[in-house]
Each structure stands twice: as structure tokens, then as C-alpha cells.
Amino acid sequence: MPFLSRIRINPLRAESRKLLASPRAMHGAVQGGLPTAPGEERTLWRLDADNPHRPHLYVLTTSKPDWTHLVEQAGWPEADGEHYAIADYTPLLHQLAMGREFAFRLTASPVQNTNRPDKPTARQAERLAQGETRSFRLGHRTATAQMNWFLTRTPRWGFDIPLAPDLSDTKDRDGNSPRDVRLITRDRRSFSKGPTTKETRVVMHSATYEGRLRVTDVALLTERLLNGIGPSKAYGCGLLTLAPLQPTGE
């Protein structure tokens, strides 16, 4: 049974600052809330910082978690209010139906594979000099490329993006009508892959998409909701969340 959790994070605490600065550290904290052995269960998580003073951590797990340690280390353990909430995800999955529309949010890592990077890093240049034939995975850096990555892949994820209702009569320079999706944040993160700064560093480009989607394949969308979208899932990418929309006229 899948569970979706929401945890309040206090950004002013020392431990919180470590977690907010390092997706690797946050991944470790998320894994610490599970009763299963490390690595036994894949989790999806996303940090929403619409209000930087009150960020929320969303986590999708298979087993029911306990976030007491996160509240004690990075929350407001002595304050009033709900420190975290855990909900059964199954009722939401049962609402999926062909043609139904939902509001959505997704933080993903848009990437491309290439054999010849335009501006190779020192490590990539070394691999090319050694005759490396395996392709390189590179993050899309521009908003246009990141949006195109998303819109060209939605069919394989079981949904499409309807036209934006207020802009349906307008066209972009390619003659396409705008879709009901927007990029609300774009980020470049660089952090150590291991416990010390001498370890290999990870450079990750992420983008957060928000808008309206329409279900085109229930099975595909269910699979993506449970297993995530795109790479870098351990580092806070891939979690797609939905909120039901009222039918027009209600």
C-alpha cells in the first residue's frame, strides 16, 4: 500500500540547513523514516519551497513511515500544529480515469544523451580521450529545452497537457498554442556524492512543472505516479503529485 507524506521543515535549524543544501543528505533522512532495510524500498521525494520560510517535504513510500526523527532534527518538535501527515495513496489512484483532468506538480531532471558534449567537463574530456563510446547524460539548461523535454514525453507517461484556457487563440513562434503548464522553479545543484567533499561531485539541473493534465492511459500514469519520472530520483526528482479538479460547471 503506497503512502504519501508531507513534513514541515524548519529552515532555521542547523540540521535543516544541511538537509536543504544537500539532496544526498535529504535522501538519507528520508530513508531513515522507513521500517525496511536501507535500499530495500525505493522512495520518491520532493521539496516544495514556495514559501522559503515554511518548506514542505513530500515523500511517497510503499511501507508506512515514521517521521519523528525528522521533526526532532529539522522541524518544530515543541510547537503546536501538525508536524507531518501521512495519507493512504490508494484512493487517489482509484480516481484515475480516461479523460479526467487533474492539477499537478512535478520536479524532474530533464536530460539528454549525447556522444559529443559541446563543452565537456574535465572528466568527460578524459573519457573521450580514452575512446569512450558510451553516451553522456547531460542536463537541459534552458527553460525552452526543459519545457520541450517535458511536453514531448507526456504520452509515454499516460497523460497530455490541455491547451491553456485563456491563451487558446494565441500561437507561439512555431505556430503552436500554449499548453496549460508552467515552469515555476529551475535549479542547478552541485553536491558531493559521498560523505566527504573529496568524493565525486554531482551536478544536477532540475525543473519544477505545475499545471493541468488529462489522463490518456490509466495504467501508464499509475506506474509513473508510483515509480517516478526521469532520472535523479534519489535526489528529489521524479515525484508527480495530483489534485482532483472539479468538472466545468460544478
ChimeraX commands (.cxc) that place a marker at each C-alpha (Angstrom):
marker #1 position 0.00,0.00,0.00 radius 0.5
marker #1 position 1.58,3.35,-1.00 radius 0.5
marker #1 position 1.64,6.30,1.39 radius 0.5
marker #1 position 2.12,10.00,0.63 radius 0.5
marker #1 position 3.61,12.07,3.44 radius 0.5
marker #1 position 4.02,15.80,3.98 radius 0.5
marker #1 position 6.55,17.01,6.57 radius 0.5
marker #1 position 7.10,20.58,7.75 radius 0.5
marker #1 position 10.75,21.69,7.70 radius 0.5
marker #1 position 12.16,24.47,9.86 radius 0.5
marker #1 position 14.79,26.15,7.63 radius 0.5
marker #1 position 16.45,27.99,10.53 radius 0.5
marker #1 position 17.78,24.90,12.31 radius 0.5
marker #1 position 21.35,23.72,11.71 radius 0.5
marker #1 position 20.31,20.20,10.71 radius 0.5
marker #1 position 17.68,21.59,8.35 radius 0.5
marker #1 position 20.26,23.70,6.56 radius 0.5
marker #1 position 22.35,20.57,5.94 radius 0.5
marker #1 position 19.35,18.74,4.50 radius 0.5
marker #1 position 18.21,21.66,2.37 radius 0.5
marker #1 position 21.72,22.15,0.96 radius 0.5
marker #1 position 22.36,18.53,0.02 radius 0.5
marker #1 position 19.91,16.25,-1.82 radius 0.5
marker #1 position 22.16,13.37,-0.77 radius 0.5
marker #1 position 21.68,14.23,2.93 radius 0.5
marker #1 position 17.93,14.64,2.46 radius 0.5
marker #1 position 17.75,11.25,0.77 radius 0.5
marker #1 position 19.44,9.72,3.80 radius 0.5
marker #1 position 16.97,11.41,6.15 radius 0.5
marker #1 position 14.05,10.11,4.08 radius 0.5
marker #1 position 15.41,6.58,4.17 radius 0.5
marker #1 position 15.70,6.88,7.94 radius 0.5
marker #1 position 11.93,7.12,8.25 radius 0.5
marker #1 position 11.28,3.69,6.78 radius 0.5
marker #1 position 10.94,0.43,8.74 radius 0.5
marker #1 position 12.54,-1.53,5.89 radius 0.5
marker #1 position 16.28,-2.09,5.49 radius 0.5
marker #1 position 18.27,0.60,3.60 radius 0.5
marker #1 position 17.95,0.12,-0.15 radius 0.5
marker #1 position 15.13,-2.38,0.19 radius 0.5
marker #1 position 12.43,0.12,-0.73 radius 0.5
marker #1 position 12.53,2.84,-3.39 radius 0.5
marker #1 position 11.12,6.17,-2.28 radius 0.5
marker #1 position 10.23,9.33,-4.16 radius 0.5
marker #1 position 10.52,12.73,-2.54 radius 0.5
marker #1 position 10.22,16.39,-3.42 radius 0.5
marker #1 position 10.97,19.57,-1.54 radius 0.5
marker #1 position 8.42,22.35,-2.12 radius 0.5
marker #1 position 9.73,25.73,-1.02 radius 0.5
marker #1 position 7.02,28.05,-2.37 radius 0.5
marker #1 position 7.38,29.76,1.00 radius 0.5
marker #1 position 11.12,29.55,1.81 radius 0.5
marker #1 position 10.32,30.16,5.48 radius 0.5
marker #1 position 7.99,27.13,5.61 radius 0.5
marker #1 position 9.23,24.49,3.14 radius 0.5
marker #1 position 7.41,21.16,2.94 radius 0.5
marker #1 position 8.89,17.78,2.16 radius 0.5
marker #1 position 6.66,15.33,0.25 radius 0.5
marker #1 position 7.56,11.64,0.28 radius 0.5
marker #1 position 5.96,8.64,-1.42 radius 0.5
marker #1 position 6.71,5.29,0.22 radius 0.5
marker #1 position 5.50,1.70,-0.05 radius 0.5
marker #1 position 5.56,0.98,3.70 radius 0.5
marker #1 position 4.09,3.29,6.33 radius 0.5
marker #1 position 6.87,5.61,7.56 radius 0.5
marker #1 position 7.59,7.37,10.86 radius 0.5
marker #1 position 8.93,10.92,10.56 radius 0.5
marker #1 position 9.55,11.56,14.26 radius 0.5
marker #1 position 13.30,11.81,13.69 radius 0.5
marker #1 position 12.83,14.49,11.02 radius 0.5
marker #1 position 10.56,16.54,13.26 radius 0.5
marker #1 position 13.08,16.33,16.10 radius 0.5
marker #1 position 16.06,17.20,13.93 radius 0.5
marker #1 position 14.64,19.59,11.36 radius 0.5
marker #1 position 11.13,20.60,12.37 radius 0.5
marker #1 position 9.36,22.29,15.29 radius 0.5
marker #1 position 9.15,19.43,17.83 radius 0.5
marker #1 position 7.72,21.59,20.64 radius 0.5
marker #1 position 5.38,23.71,18.52 radius 0.5
marker #1 position 1.64,23.37,18.04 radius 0.5
marker #1 position 0.12,22.13,14.83 radius 0.5
marker #1 position 0.52,19.11,12.61 radius 0.5
marker #1 position 4.20,18.26,12.20 radius 0.5
marker #1 position 3.60,15.73,9.46 radius 0.5
marker #1 position 0.73,13.99,7.72 radius 0.5
marker #1 position 0.61,10.52,6.18 radius 0.5
marker #1 position -2.17,9.56,3.77 radius 0.5
marker #1 position -3.06,6.34,2.00 radius 0.5
marker #1 position -2.33,7.00,-1.70 radius 0.5
marker #1 position -4.71,4.31,-2.98 radius 0.5
marker #1 position -7.90,6.48,-3.07 radius 0.5
marker #1 position -6.17,8.95,-5.38 radius 0.5
marker #1 position -5.09,6.14,-7.71 radius 0.5
marker #1 position -8.68,4.90,-7.83 radius 0.5
marker #1 position -9.80,8.31,-9.13 radius 0.5
marker #1 position -7.73,7.99,-12.31 radius 0.5
marker #1 position -9.92,7.62,-15.38 radius 0.5
marker #1 position -9.54,8.24,-19.09 radius 0.5
marker #1 position -10.09,11.89,-19.91 radius 0.5
marker #1 position -10.19,13.08,-16.30 radius 0.5
marker #1 position -8.18,16.21,-15.54 radius 0.5
marker #1 position -6.02,16.95,-12.50 radius 0.5
marker #1 position -3.87,19.78,-11.27 radius 0.5
marker #1 position -0.30,18.53,-11.00 radius 0.5
marker #1 position 3.20,19.35,-9.82 radius 0.5
marker #1 position 6.41,17.61,-10.79 radius 0.5
marker #1 position 10.07,18.28,-10.06 radius 0.5
marker #1 position 12.18,16.46,-12.65 radius 0.5
marker #1 position 15.69,16.37,-14.03 radius 0.5
marker #1 position 15.37,16.98,-17.80 radius 0.5
marker #1 position 18.29,15.30,-19.57 radius 0.5
marker #1 position 19.58,14.35,-23.00 radius 0.5
marker #1 position 22.02,11.68,-24.10 radius 0.5
marker #1 position 24.86,12.63,-26.44 radius 0.5
marker #1 position 28.15,11.14,-27.60 radius 0.5
marker #1 position 29.78,14.53,-28.07 radius 0.5
marker #1 position 29.20,17.19,-25.38 radius 0.5
marker #1 position 29.60,20.74,-26.67 radius 0.5
marker #1 position 31.53,21.78,-23.57 radius 0.5
marker #1 position 32.87,18.59,-21.95 radius 0.5
marker #1 position 33.92,18.65,-18.33 radius 0.5
marker #1 position 37.43,17.55,-17.40 radius 0.5
marker #1 position 36.15,14.07,-16.60 radius 0.5
marker #1 position 34.18,13.86,-19.87 radius 0.5
marker #1 position 37.20,15.06,-21.85 radius 0.5
marker #1 position 39.28,12.36,-20.20 radius 0.5
marker #1 position 36.76,9.68,-21.14 radius 0.5
marker #1 position 36.60,10.95,-24.73 radius 0.5
marker #1 position 40.40,10.89,-24.96 radius 0.5
marker #1 position 40.33,7.26,-23.80 radius 0.5
marker #1 position 37.98,6.36,-26.65 radius 0.5
marker #1 position 34.83,6.16,-24.52 radius 0.5
marker #1 position 31.88,5.18,-26.72 radius 0.5
marker #1 position 29.12,5.21,-24.14 radius 0.5
marker #1 position 26.88,8.28,-24.40 radius 0.5
marker #1 position 26.90,11.04,-21.80 radius 0.5
marker #1 position 23.80,12.12,-19.91 radius 0.5
marker #1 position 23.61,15.90,-19.86 radius 0.5
marker #1 position 21.07,18.11,-18.16 radius 0.5
marker #1 position 18.99,20.54,-20.21 radius 0.5
marker #1 position 19.89,24.03,-19.03 radius 0.5
marker #1 position 17.45,26.41,-20.73 radius 0.5
marker #1 position 13.78,26.87,-19.89 radius 0.5
marker #1 position 12.82,26.19,-23.52 radius 0.5
marker #1 position 14.71,22.88,-23.62 radius 0.5
marker #1 position 13.34,21.83,-20.24 radius 0.5
marker #1 position 9.77,22.54,-21.29 radius 0.5
marker #1 position 10.22,20.75,-24.60 radius 0.5
marker #1 position 11.66,17.72,-22.78 radius 0.5
marker #1 position 8.51,17.56,-20.67 radius 0.5
marker #1 position 5.91,18.13,-23.39 radius 0.5
marker #1 position 7.40,15.61,-25.82 radius 0.5
marker #1 position 7.35,12.83,-23.21 radius 0.5
marker #1 position 3.90,13.09,-21.65 radius 0.5
marker #1 position 2.35,10.44,-23.97 radius 0.5
marker #1 position 4.70,7.80,-22.61 radius 0.5
marker #1 position 3.71,8.80,-19.07 radius 0.5
marker #1 position -0.03,8.33,-19.62 radius 0.5
marker #1 position -1.25,11.92,-19.89 radius 0.5
marker #1 position -1.30,15.00,-22.06 radius 0.5
marker #1 position -1.39,18.72,-21.30 radius 0.5
marker #1 position -4.55,20.56,-22.46 radius 0.5
marker #1 position -4.41,23.97,-24.07 radius 0.5
marker #1 position -4.21,26.90,-21.69 radius 0.5
marker #1 position -7.84,28.14,-21.46 radius 0.5
marker #1 position -7.02,31.85,-21.55 radius 0.5
marker #1 position -4.47,31.54,-24.36 radius 0.5
marker #1 position -6.10,29.02,-26.69 radius 0.5
marker #1 position -6.37,31.60,-29.51 radius 0.5
marker #1 position -2.70,32.60,-29.36 radius 0.5
marker #1 position 0.27,30.96,-31.07 radius 0.5
marker #1 position 3.96,30.79,-30.32 radius 0.5
marker #1 position 6.59,31.43,-32.99 radius 0.5
marker #1 position 6.36,27.81,-34.12 radius 0.5
marker #1 position 2.59,28.11,-34.61 radius 0.5
marker #1 position 1.68,26.04,-31.51 radius 0.5
marker #1 position -0.96,27.02,-28.98 radius 0.5
marker #1 position 0.29,27.34,-25.37 radius 0.5
marker #1 position -0.30,24.39,-23.06 radius 0.5
marker #1 position -1.60,24.65,-19.50 radius 0.5
marker #1 position 1.78,24.14,-17.83 radius 0.5
marker #1 position 4.43,26.46,-16.47 radius 0.5
marker #1 position 7.90,26.24,-15.03 radius 0.5
marker #1 position 7.74,27.60,-11.51 radius 0.5
marker #1 position 11.36,26.94,-10.47 radius 0.5
marker #1 position 14.60,25.99,-12.21 radius 0.5
marker #1 position 17.69,25.00,-10.27 radius 0.5
marker #1 position 21.27,23.84,-10.63 radius 0.5
marker #1 position 22.58,21.81,-7.72 radius 0.5
marker #1 position 26.15,20.70,-7.10 radius 0.5
marker #1 position 26.92,18.41,-4.18 radius 0.5
marker #1 position 29.23,15.64,-3.10 radius 0.5
marker #1 position 28.19,12.10,-3.97 radius 0.5
marker #1 position 29.90,10.73,-0.86 radius 0.5
marker #1 position 30.32,11.72,2.78 radius 0.5
marker #1 position 33.37,13.93,2.11 radius 0.5
marker #1 position 33.99,16.83,-0.24 radius 0.5
marker #1 position 36.73,14.78,-1.97 radius 0.5
marker #1 position 34.13,12.40,-3.35 radius 0.5
marker #1 position 32.83,12.72,-6.93 radius 0.5
marker #1 position 30.52,15.70,-7.22 radius 0.5
marker #1 position 27.06,15.52,-8.74 radius 0.5
marker #1 position 25.85,18.42,-10.90 radius 0.5
marker #1 position 22.11,18.29,-11.43 radius 0.5
marker #1 position 19.73,20.57,-13.31 radius 0.5
marker #1 position 16.13,20.34,-12.14 radius 0.5
marker #1 position 12.87,21.99,-13.13 radius 0.5
marker #1 position 9.52,22.12,-11.35 radius 0.5
marker #1 position 6.43,22.00,-13.56 radius 0.5
marker #1 position 2.93,22.91,-12.49 radius 0.5
marker #1 position -0.33,22.95,-14.39 radius 0.5
marker #1 position -3.20,20.76,-15.61 radius 0.5
marker #1 position -3.02,17.30,-17.12 radius 0.5
marker #1 position -5.53,14.97,-18.76 radius 0.5
marker #1 position -5.34,11.20,-18.29 radius 0.5
marker #1 position -4.78,9.27,-21.53 radius 0.5
marker #1 position -3.64,5.89,-20.14 radius 0.5
marker #1 position -4.55,4.90,-16.58 radius 0.5
marker #1 position -2.03,2.05,-16.33 radius 0.5
marker #1 position 0.89,4.16,-17.60 radius 0.5
marker #1 position 0.07,7.10,-15.35 radius 0.5
marker #1 position -0.33,4.85,-12.31 radius 0.5
marker #1 position 3.07,3.34,-12.98 radius 0.5
marker #1 position 4.67,6.79,-13.26 radius 0.5
marker #1 position 2.96,8.04,-10.10 radius 0.5
marker #1 position 4.35,5.10,-8.13 radius 0.5
marker #1 position 7.79,4.82,-9.75 radius 0.5
marker #1 position 8.59,8.38,-10.71 radius 0.5
marker #1 position 9.56,10.32,-13.83 radius 0.5
marker #1 position 13.05,10.82,-15.21 radius 0.5
marker #1 position 16.46,10.37,-13.54 radius 0.5
marker #1 position 17.88,11.57,-10.19 radius 0.5
marker #1 position 15.02,10.10,-8.15 radius 0.5
marker #1 position 17.27,9.67,-5.11 radius 0.5
marker #1 position 17.99,13.40,-5.22 radius 0.5
marker #1 position 14.46,14.79,-5.05 radius 0.5
marker #1 position 13.31,14.42,-8.66 radius 0.5
marker #1 position 10.55,12.33,-10.20 radius 0.5
marker #1 position 7.64,12.69,-7.77 radius 0.5
marker #1 position 4.46,13.64,-9.65 radius 0.5
marker #1 position 1.56,14.69,-7.41 radius 0.5
marker #1 position -2.05,15.26,-8.45 radius 0.5
marker #1 position -5.03,17.16,-7.09 radius 0.5
marker #1 position -8.54,16.48,-8.47 radius 0.5
marker #1 position -10.24,19.29,-10.39 radius 0.5
marker #1 position -13.96,19.95,-10.27 radius 0.5
marker #1 position -15.66,19.35,-13.62 radius 0.5
marker #1 position -16.57,22.52,-15.51 radius 0.5
marker #1 position -19.90,23.86,-14.39 radius 0.5
marker #1 position -19.87,22.43,-10.88 radius 0.5
marker link #1:1,2 radius 0.2
marker link #1:2,3 radius 0.2
marker link #1:3,4 radius 0.2
marker link #1:4,5 radius 0.2
marker link #1:5,6 radius 0.2
marker link #1:6,7 radius 0.2
marker link #1:7,8 radius 0.2
marker link #1:8,9 radius 0.2
marker link #1:9,10 radius 0.2
marker link #1:10,11 radius 0.2
marker link #1:11,12 radius 0.2
marker link #1:12,13 radius 0.2
marker link #1:13,14 radius 0.2
marker link #1:14,15 radius 0.2
marker link #1:15,16 radius 0.2
marker link #1:16,17 radius 0.2
marker link #1:17,18 radius 0.2
marker link #1:18,19 radius 0.2
marker link #1:19,20 radius 0.2
marker link #1:20,21 radius 0.2
marker link #1:21,22 radius 0.2
marker link #1:22,23 radius 0.2
marker link #1:23,24 radius 0.2
marker link #1:24,25 radius 0.2
marker link #1:25,26 radius 0.2
marker link #1:26,27 radius 0.2
marker link #1:27,28 radius 0.2
marker link #1:28,29 radius 0.2
marker link #1:29,30 radius 0.2
marker link #1:30,31 radius 0.2
marker link #1:31,32 radius 0.2
marker link #1:32,33 radius 0.2
marker link #1:33,34 radius 0.2
marker link #1:34,35 radius 0.2
marker link #1:35,36 radius 0.2
marker link #1:36,37 radius 0.2
marker link #1:37,38 radius 0.2
marker link #1:38,39 radius 0.2
marker link #1:39,40 radius 0.2
marker link #1:40,41 radius 0.2
marker link #1:41,42 radius 0.2
marker link #1:42,43 radius 0.2
marker link #1:43,44 radius 0.2
marker link #1:44,45 radius 0.2
marker link #1:45,46 radius 0.2
marker link #1:46,47 radius 0.2
marker link #1:47,48 radius 0.2
marker link #1:48,49 radius 0.2
marker link #1:49,50 radius 0.2
marker link #1:50,51 radius 0.2
marker link #1:51,52 radius 0.2
marker link #1:52,53 radius 0.2
marker link #1:53,54 radius 0.2
marker link #1:54,55 radius 0.2
marker link #1:55,56 radius 0.2
marker link #1:56,57 radius 0.2
marker link #1:57,58 radius 0.2
marker link #1:58,59 radius 0.2
marker link #1:59,60 radius 0.2
marker link #1:60,61 radius 0.2
marker link #1:61,62 radius 0.2
marker link #1:62,63 radius 0.2
marker link #1:63,64 radius 0.2
marker link #1:64,65 radius 0.2
marker link #1:65,66 radius 0.2
marker link #1:66,67 radius 0.2
marker link #1:67,68 radius 0.2
marker link #1:68,69 radius 0.2
marker link #1:69,70 radius 0.2
marker link #1:70,71 radius 0.2
marker link #1:71,72 radius 0.2
marker link #1:72,73 radius 0.2
marker link #1:73,74 radius 0.2
marker link #1:74,75 radius 0.2
marker link #1:75,76 radius 0.2
marker link #1:76,77 radius 0.2
marker link #1:77,78 radius 0.2
marker link #1:78,79 radius 0.2
marker link #1:79,80 radius 0.2
marker link #1:80,81 radius 0.2
marker link #1:81,82 radius 0.2
marker link #1:82,83 radius 0.2
marker link #1:83,84 radius 0.2
marker link #1:84,85 radius 0.2
marker link #1:85,86 radius 0.2
marker link #1:86,87 radius 0.2
marker link #1:87,88 radius 0.2
marker link #1:88,89 radius 0.2
marker link #1:89,90 radius 0.2
marker link #1:90,91 radius 0.2
marker link #1:91,92 radius 0.2
marker link #1:92,93 radius 0.2
marker link #1:93,94 radius 0.2
marker link #1:94,95 radius 0.2
marker link #1:95,96 radius 0.2
marker link #1:96,97 radius 0.2
marker link #1:97,98 radius 0.2
marker link #1:98,99 radius 0.2
marker link #1:99,100 radius 0.2
marker link #1:100,101 radius 0.2
marker link #1:101,102 radius 0.2
marker link #1:102,103 radius 0.2
marker link #1:103,104 radius 0.2
marker link #1:104,105 radius 0.2
marker link #1:105,106 radius 0.2
marker link #1:106,107 radius 0.2
marker link #1:107,108 radius 0.2
marker link #1:108,109 radius 0.2
marker link #1:109,110 radius 0.2
marker link #1:110,111 radius 0.2
marker link #1:111,112 radius 0.2
marker link #1:112,113 radius 0.2
marker link #1:113,114 radius 0.2
marker link #1:114,115 radius 0.2
marker link #1:115,116 radius 0.2
marker link #1:116,117 radius 0.2
marker link #1:117,118 radius 0.2
marker link #1:118,119 radius 0.2
marker link #1:119,120 radius 0.2
marker link #1:120,121 radius 0.2
marker link #1:121,122 radius 0.2
marker link #1:122,123 radius 0.2
marker link #1:123,124 radius 0.2
marker link #1:124,125 radius 0.2
marker link #1:125,126 radius 0.2
marker link #1:126,127 radius 0.2
marker link #1:127,128 radius 0.2
marker link #1:128,129 radius 0.2
marker link #1:129,130 radius 0.2
marker link #1:130,131 radius 0.2
marker link #1:131,132 radius 0.2
marker link #1:132,133 radius 0.2
marker link #1:133,134 radius 0.2
marker link #1:134,135 radius 0.2
marker link #1:135,136 radius 0.2
marker link #1:136,137 radius 0.2
marker link #1:137,138 radius 0.2
marker link #1:138,139 radius 0.2
marker link #1:139,140 radius 0.2
marker link #1:140,141 radius 0.2
marker link #1:141,142 radius 0.2
marker link #1:142,143 radius 0.2
marker link #1:143,144 radius 0.2
marker link #1:144,145 radius 0.2
marker link #1:145,146 radius 0.2
marker link #1:146,147 radius 0.2
marker link #1:147,148 radius 0.2
marker link #1:148,149 radius 0.2
marker link #1:149,150 radius 0.2
marker link #1:150,151 radius 0.2
marker link #1:151,152 radius 0.2
marker link #1:152,153 radius 0.2
marker link #1:153,154 radius 0.2
marker link #1:154,155 radius 0.2
marker link #1:155,156 radius 0.2
marker link #1:156,157 radius 0.2
marker link #1:157,158 radius 0.2
marker link #1:158,159 radius 0.2
marker link #1:159,160 radius 0.2
marker link #1:160,161 radius 0.2
marker link #1:161,162 radius 0.2
marker link #1:162,163 radius 0.2
marker link #1:163,164 radius 0.2
marker link #1:164,165 radius 0.2
marker link #1:165,166 radius 0.2
marker link #1:166,167 radius 0.2
marker link #1:167,168 radius 0.2
marker link #1:168,169 radius 0.2
marker link #1:169,170 radius 0.2
marker link #1:170,171 radius 0.2
marker link #1:171,172 radius 0.2
marker link #1:172,173 radius 0.2
marker link #1:173,174 radius 0.2
marker link #1:174,175 radius 0.2
marker link #1:175,176 radius 0.2
marker link #1:176,177 radius 0.2
marker link #1:177,178 radius 0.2
marker link #1:178,179 radius 0.2
marker link #1:179,180 radius 0.2
marker link #1:180,181 radius 0.2
marker link #1:181,182 radius 0.2
marker link #1:182,183 radius 0.2
marker link #1:183,184 radius 0.2
marker link #1:184,185 radius 0.2
marker link #1:185,186 radius 0.2
marker link #1:186,187 radius 0.2
marker link #1:187,188 radius 0.2
marker link #1:188,189 radius 0.2
marker link #1:189,190 radius 0.2
marker link #1:190,191 radius 0.2
marker link #1:191,192 radius 0.2
marker link #1:192,193 radius 0.2
marker link #1:193,194 radius 0.2
marker link #1:194,195 radius 0.2
marker link #1:195,196 radius 0.2
marker link #1:196,197 radius 0.2
marker link #1:197,198 radius 0.2
marker link #1:198,199 radius 0.2
marker link #1:199,200 radius 0.2
marker link #1:200,201 radius 0.2
marker link #1:201,202 radius 0.2
marker link #1:202,203 radius 0.2
marker link #1:203,204 radius 0.2
marker link #1:204,205 radius 0.2
marker link #1:205,206 radius 0.2
marker link #1:206,207 radius 0.2
marker link #1:207,208 radius 0.2
marker link #1:208,209 radius 0.2
marker link #1:209,210 radius 0.2
marker link #1:210,211 radius 0.2
marker link #1:211,212 radius 0.2
marker link #1:212,213 radius 0.2
marker link #1:213,214 radius 0.2
marker link #1:214,215 radius 0.2
marker link #1:215,216 radius 0.2
marker link #1:216,217 radius 0.2
marker link #1:217,218 radius 0.2
marker link #1:218,219 radius 0.2
marker link #1:219,220 radius 0.2
marker link #1:220,221 radius 0.2
marker link #1:221,222 radius 0.2
marker link #1:222,223 radius 0.2
marker link #1:223,224 radius 0.2
marker link #1:224,225 radius 0.2
marker link #1:225,226 radius 0.2
marker link #1:226,227 radius 0.2
marker link #1:227,228 radius 0.2
marker link #1:228,229 radius 0.2
marker link #1:229,230 radius 0.2
marker link #1:230,231 radius 0.2
marker link #1:231,232 radius 0.2
marker link #1:232,233 radius 0.2
marker link #1:233,234 radius 0.2
marker link #1:234,235 radius 0.2
marker link #1:235,236 radius 0.2
marker link #1:236,237 radius 0.2
marker link #1:237,238 radius 0.2
marker link #1:238,239 radius 0.2
marker link #1:239,240 radius 0.2
marker link #1:240,241 radius 0.2
marker link #1:241,242 radius 0.2
marker link #1:242,243 radius 0.2
marker link #1:243,244 radius 0.2
marker link #1:244,245 radius 0.2
marker link #1:245,246 radius 0.2
marker link #1:246,247 radius 0.2
marker link #1:247,248 radius 0.2
marker link #1:248,249 radius 0.2
marker link #1:249,250 radius 0.2
view
